[in-house]
Amino acid sequence: MSPIKRVTLFKIPNEADQDAILEQYKTVKQNALKDGKPYILSVSAGKTIAKDDPRSKGFNLFAISVFASLEDMNYYDTECGAHKALKAAAAGKIEDIMTVYTESVTED
């Protein structure tokens, strides 16, 4: 079974709010515990570069999280304290959000 890659795109109008959410992402991997142990394989987050590119459809921040299993990703969605803290910090700041997750058919 391949790792589960979860990609989340955000539309966050206020740049200070973008920065605050990115600060949360800097610690989510180490703060996310399942059965008392870290369980997120990797997290990458940042601002999009091409702000005026129409293909971005206004999404200006991304996060890519990698999990060993769909079960781990579902735990992140429903029970993880670190994710709940991140969502609380982002509450009211996000204009739109899109999340997709997949098992890759390629090596990377």
C-alpha positions in Angstrom: 0.0 0.0 0.0 1.3 3.4 -1.0 1.3 6.3 1.4 -1.8 8.6 1.3 -1.0 12.1 0.0 -3.5 14.7 1.1 -3.4 18.1 -0.7 -5.3 21.0 0.7 -5.7 24.4 -1.1 -6.9 27.5 0.7 -8.2 30.9 -0.3 -7.2 33.2 2.5 -7.6 36.9 1.6 -5.6 38.4 4.4 -1.8 37.9 4.2 -1.4 38.1 8.0 -4.0 35.3 8.3 -2.0 33.3 5.8 1.2 33.7 7.9 -0.6 32.7 11.1 -1.9 29.5 9.5 1.5 28.7 8.1 2.9 29.1 11.6 0.5 26.4 12.8 1.6 24.1 10.0 5.3 24.4 11.1 4.5 22.4 14.2 1.6 20.2 13.2 3.7 17.2 12.3 5.5 17.0 15.7 2.4 17.9 17.7 0.2 15.3 15.9 0.2 12.2 18.0 -1.7 8.9 17.6 -1.4 6.4 20.4 1.2 8.8 21.9 3.5 8.7 18.9 4.0 10.9 15.8 2.1 9.5 12.8 2.3 12.0 10.0 5.1 11.1 7.6 5.6 14.6 6.2 4.0 18.0 5.9 4.8 20.7 3.4 2.9 24.0 3.4 3.4 27.4 1.8 2.1 30.3 -0.2 1.5 29.9 -3.9 4.0 31.7 -6.2 1.9 32.7 -9.2 -0.7 34.8 -7.5 -2.1 36.2 -10.8 -2.1 32.9 -12.7 -5.8 32.2 -13.5 -5.2 28.5 -13.2 -4.8 28.9 -9.4 -8.5 30.1 -9.2 -7.6 32.3 -6.3 -6.1 29.6 -4.1 -3.1 31.1 -2.4 -1.9 28.7 0.2 -1.3 24.9 0.1 -0.6 22.1 2.4 0.6 18.6 1.5 0.4 16.0 4.2 1.5 12.3 3.8 0.1 9.5 5.9 1.1 5.8 6.1 -2.6 4.8 5.7 -6.1 6.0 5.0 -6.8 5.1 8.6 -4.2 7.6 9.8 -5.6 10.3 7.5 -9.1 9.7 8.8 -7.7 10.0 12.4 -6.2 13.3 11.4 -9.6 14.5 10.1 -11.7 13.4 13.0 -9.6 13.0 16.2 -6.2 14.6 16.0 -5.7 17.4 18.6 -3.0 19.1 16.5 -5.4 19.3 13.5 -8.2 20.5 15.7 -5.9 23.3 17.0 -5.0 24.2 13.4 -8.6 24.3 12.3 -9.4 26.5 15.4 -6.6 28.9 14.5 -7.9 29.1 10.9 -11.6 29.5 11.8 -13.1 32.6 10.1 -10.0 33.3 8.0 -10.6 30.9 5.1 -12.7 32.0 2.2 -12.6 28.6 0.4 -10.9 25.3 0.8 -10.4 22.2 -1.4 -8.9 18.9 -0.2 -8.1 15.8 -2.3 -6.2 12.7 -1.2 -4.8 9.8 -3.2 -2.4 6.9 -3.4 0.2 7.6 -6.0 0.8 5.3 -8.9 4.3 6.7 -9.4 7.4 6.4 -7.1 7.4 10.1 -5.9 
